[in-house]
Amino acid sequence: MSCLTRQLQKQLVRYVQRNAKIDAPCDPAIVRSDLISRGLCPSTVTEGQMRQILEVAGLI
């Protein structure tokens, strides 16, 4: 993850795990835009990086 530090990646995984209210598999683009709009994630995070975060969180 080029623009994410390991610490930020871990924090995003924990946030998504705790705050996700998802019934179906997540769309990384939607989750990414939501986190960016909340100011929790830098806009330089790619969809691929967000997909990896969701996979680690167990949501994909």
N, C-alpha and C positions, 0 to 999 in steps of 0.2 A: 504494500500500500504506500504509494509514493508520497501522497500529501497527508496521510494520517500517521500519527505516532502510534506506537503500540498502546500507550495509555488511553489515547482518545478512542482507538478502536474498541478497547475493553469497555470504556464508559458507554459508547454507543450501543454495544451488544447488551449491556446490562439495562440501559434505558429502554431499548426495544423489547427486551424480554419482559420487563415489568409493566410497560405501558401499552403493549400491543393488544388491541381488541380485534383479533383477526379470525374469521371463520374459514376463509379459503386461503390458498397460497398467496403470499404478498407479491405485489408488483414493486420491484425495487425503485422504479422511477417515481411512483407515488409516495413511497416512504421517504425517499431522498428529498423530494420537494417539500414534504411536510416538515421534516427535521430542519431543513434550511430555513423555511419560513418561521419556525420557532426560534431560530438562532442557536440551535444545538449542534449544528454540523456546518463545516465550511462548504461554500459553494463549489469548491474545486474537487469535491468527492465525486467520483464517477459512478455510473450505474453498476458497473462491474464490481467496484469496491463495496457498494451498498448491498449487492447480491451476496458477496462474501460475508458481510456482517450479518445478514439475515440467515445465511446458512449456519454460521457459528451459533446464532441465537436459537436455531432449531425451528425457524419459521418457514423455511423452504425445503 
